Amino acid sequence: MSQSIRPHEFRTLSDNDSICAECGQDRHQHDVVTQQNEREAGSQQQNERESVTQQQEESESVTQQQEESEVAKQQEEREVAAEQPAEEQTITTGVMGEMETGRAMKRRNPWLVWLVWPLITLGIYHLVWYYKIHREMAEFQPKRDIPVVGPLLVLIFLGWTIIAPFISYYNTGNRIRSAQRAAGIEVTCSPVLGAVLMFAFGVNAAYFQLELNRVVDRYGVPEGTPVQLYG
């Protein structure tokens, strides 16, 4: 900031000579010093203006560089997104272009499913389990038309016919085979064996659960987690 220079008072010594009452300098020396001080003050003020201008220019330059960097980043992201296949840009449960997804099933202890829980619940658990595995297989393969309630109704209302449960279990084995194929693992479930084992104290429940656990272990994620299907 510039400073104002207060005029000094002079005392006259002779007609051609006078001195400053404050600094003791003669008028000529005082004028030289005063002009020098004024030049220094003006130079300091100019330097301050140049410094402020330089700081403003630097700030504007940094802001412009940040804006250019942000624009370049957005452009790069758009280019990368444009190069990705459509099925990689959208993640949904169902069909993603040529790639199908579903939800992971629940892992269960086969021996608890076959023996322990049915004994404790007087057979009711088997019906609940049969309903749940069909619901899970329907969610695992949403593109397939997998019945959920129908198989349960067969056991409840037509279980006494023997042939109806046999066919239902056979179809369940086929659905488990389809789930294994969709998970991209070796297809090992046998519909015939699963149906026949119902005559061996209902051990087909343990067999089916063992085969379903192979699908669950393929992904190793909690029940309901979106997973990719391969077939």
QUIVEN-V612127 format. One record per pair of residues at least 6 apart in sequence whose C-alpha atoms are under 8 Angstrom apart, sorted by the first residue. I is the first residue (numbers start at 1). J is the second residue. If there is no record, write none. Layout:
# QUIVEN-V612127
i	j
I	J
I	J
This chain:
# QUIVEN-V612127
i	j
1	44
1	45
1	48
2	41
2	42
2	44
2	45
3	41
5	38
8	20
8	21
8	22
9	20
9	21
9	22
10	18
10	19
10	20
10	21
10	27
11	18
11	19
11	20
11	21
12	18
12	19
13	19
17	26
17	27
18	26
18	27
19	25
19	26
19	27
20	26
20	27
20	30
81	89
86	97
87	96
87	97
87	98
87	99
90	96
92	101
93	100
93	101
93	102
93	103
93	226
94	100
94	101
94	102
94	142
94	143
95	101
95	143
99	228
99	229
99	230
100	143
100	228
100	229
100	230
101	140
101	141
101	142
101	226
101	227
101	228
101	229
102	139
102	140
102	141
102	142
102	226
102	227
102	228
102	229
103	136
103	139
103	140
103	141
103	223
103	224
103	225
103	226
103	227
104	136
104	139
104	140
104	216
104	219
104	221
104	222
104	223
104	224
104	225
104	226
104	227
105	133
105	136
105	137
105	140
105	215
105	216
105	222
105	223
105	224
106	136
106	213
106	216
106	222
106	223
107	212
107	213
107	216
107	217
107	223
108	209
108	213
109	209
110	205
110	206
110	207
110	209
110	210
111	206
113	125
113	126
113	129
113	205
113	206
113	209
114	126
114	202
114	203
114	204
114	205
114	206
117	123
117	125
117	126
118	124
118	125
118	126
126	205
127	152
127	155
127	156
130	151
130	152
131	148
131	149
131	151
131	152
132	148
134	146
134	147
134	148
134	149
134	151
135	147
135	148
137	146
137	175
137	176
137	179
138	144
138	145
138	146
138	147
138	148
140	179
141	179
141	182
146	175
151	168
154	164
154	165
154	168
155	164
155	165
158	164
158	165
159	165
166	195
166	196
166	198
167	195
169	191
169	194
169	195
170	191
170	192
170	194
170	195
171	191
172	191
173	189
173	190
173	191
173	192
173	194
173	195
173	208
174	189
174	190
174	191
176	189
176	208
176	211
176	212
177	187
177	188
177	189
177	190
179	215
180	186
180	187
180	188
180	212
180	214
180	215
181	187
181	230
181	231
182	229
182	230
182	231
183	215
183	218
183	228
183	229
183	230
183	231
184	229
184	230
184	231
185	215
185	218
188	211
189	208
189	211
193	204
194	204
194	207
194	208
195	204
196	204
197	203
197	204
198	204
198	205
219	227
